[in-house]
Amino acid sequence: QVQLVESGGGLVQPGGSLRLSCAASGSIFSIDFMGWYRQAPGKERELVAGIVSGGSGVYADSVKGRFTISRDNVKNTVSLQMNSLKPEDTAVYYCNIVASQKDYWGQGTQVTVSS
């Protein structure tokens, strides 16, 4: 059984910053992919940022230059540093990992950008 625990969401003013973290635990032998998705009301879930083991991050065009993804392969954690936040970044953010060809999801954490 694999569990993902997310933290770091909340309410922030436009232009502010938040850092999301996700810790994976359980029967994990190797994690191929770690990433963050988001889903805004009335919209489909979309990939925000992802990173493969030993690789660099990939980002949605809408967050390039503002968000940075990082992972710790020893601790099995992935983080998303979000700067210069905009109201359109408001969504539920989900942590995702792919391990041994299986998909695992966190419970989601709300990020609200509003003045």
C-alpha positions as CSV (number, residue, x, y, z in Angstrom):
1,Q,0.0,0.0,0.0
2,V,1.3,3.4,-1.0
3,Q,0.1,6.6,0.7
4,L,0.7,10.2,-0.4
5,V,0.4,13.0,2.2
6,E,0.2,16.5,0.9
7,S,0.7,19.8,2.8
8,G,1.2,23.5,2.2
9,G,-2.0,24.7,0.6
10,G,-3.9,27.8,1.7
11,L,-5.0,31.3,1.0
12,V,-2.5,33.8,-0.5
13,Q,-2.8,37.2,-2.1
14,P,-1.9,37.7,-5.7
15,G,1.9,37.9,-6.1
16,G,2.5,35.8,-3.1
17,S,4.1,32.4,-2.7
18,L,3.3,29.0,-1.4
19,R,5.2,25.8,-1.1
20,L,3.4,22.4,-1.5
21,S,5.0,19.2,-0.3
22,C,4.1,15.6,-0.7
23,A,5.5,12.6,1.1
24,A,5.2,9.1,-0.2
25,S,5.3,6.1,2.1
26,G,4.6,2.4,1.9
27,S,5.8,-0.4,-0.4
28,I,7.8,1.7,-2.8
29,F,10.7,0.2,-4.7
30,S,11.3,3.0,-7.1
31,I,9.5,6.1,-8.2
32,D,9.6,6.8,-11.9
33,F,7.6,10.0,-12.0
34,M,6.6,12.6,-9.4
35,G,4.3,15.5,-10.2
36,W,1.6,17.9,-9.3
37,Y,-1.7,18.3,-11.1
38,R,-4.5,20.8,-10.4
39,Q,-8.2,21.0,-11.0
40,A,-10.1,24.2,-10.9
41,P,-13.9,24.3,-10.6
42,G,-15.5,23.3,-13.9
43,K,-12.2,22.4,-15.5
44,E,-10.4,19.2,-16.2
45,R,-7.4,18.1,-14.1
46,E,-4.2,19.3,-15.7
47,L,-0.5,18.7,-15.2
48,V,1.2,21.6,-13.5
49,A,4.8,20.2,-13.2
50,G,6.5,16.8,-13.2
51,I,9.9,15.4,-12.8
52,V,11.4,12.0,-13.5
53,S,14.2,10.4,-11.6
54,G,17.5,12.0,-12.6
55,G,15.7,14.4,-14.9
56,S,14.7,18.0,-14.9
57,G,11.3,19.4,-14.4
58,V,8.6,19.9,-17.0
59,Y,6.0,22.6,-16.6
60,A,2.7,23.8,-18.0
61,D,3.2,26.9,-20.0
62,S,1.1,28.8,-17.6
63,V,3.4,28.3,-14.7
64,K,6.9,28.4,-16.4
65,G,9.2,30.8,-14.7
66,R,7.0,31.0,-11.6
67,F,6.8,27.4,-10.2
68,T,9.7,25.1,-9.4
69,I,9.4,21.4,-8.8
70,S,11.9,19.4,-6.8
71,R,12.2,15.8,-5.5
72,D,14.1,14.0,-2.8
73,N,14.7,10.4,-3.9
74,V,15.9,9.4,-0.4
75,K,12.9,10.7,1.4
76,N,10.5,10.1,-1.4
77,T,9.2,13.6,-1.3
78,V,8.2,16.1,-4.0
79,S,7.7,19.8,-3.5
80,L,6.3,22.6,-5.6
81,Q,7.5,26.1,-5.0
82,M,4.9,28.5,-6.3
83,N,5.9,32.2,-6.7
84,S,4.1,35.2,-8.2
85,L,0.8,33.5,-7.7
86,K,-2.2,34.6,-9.8
87,P,-5.9,34.2,-9.2
88,E,-6.0,31.8,-12.1
89,D,-3.8,29.5,-10.1
90,T,-6.6,28.8,-7.7
91,A,-7.4,25.1,-7.7
92,V,-7.1,21.9,-5.8
93,Y,-3.6,20.6,-6.2
94,Y,-2.9,16.9,-6.3
95,C,0.3,15.0,-5.8
96,N,0.9,12.2,-8.2
97,I,3.6,9.5,-8.4
98,V,4.1,6.6,-10.8
99,A,5.9,3.7,-9.2
100,S,6.3,0.2,-10.7
101,Q,3.9,1.3,-13.5
102,K,1.1,2.2,-11.0
103,D,-0.5,5.6,-10.5
104,Y,-0.9,7.0,-7.0
105,W,-2.7,10.2,-6.0
106,G,-2.8,12.4,-2.9
107,Q,-6.0,13.6,-1.4
108,G,-5.6,17.1,-2.8
109,T,-4.9,20.4,-1.2
110,Q,-6.7,23.7,-1.8
111,V,-4.8,26.7,-3.1
112,T,-6.7,30.0,-3.3
113,V,-5.2,33.1,-4.7
114,S,-7.3,36.1,-3.8
115,S,-7.1,39.6,-2.4
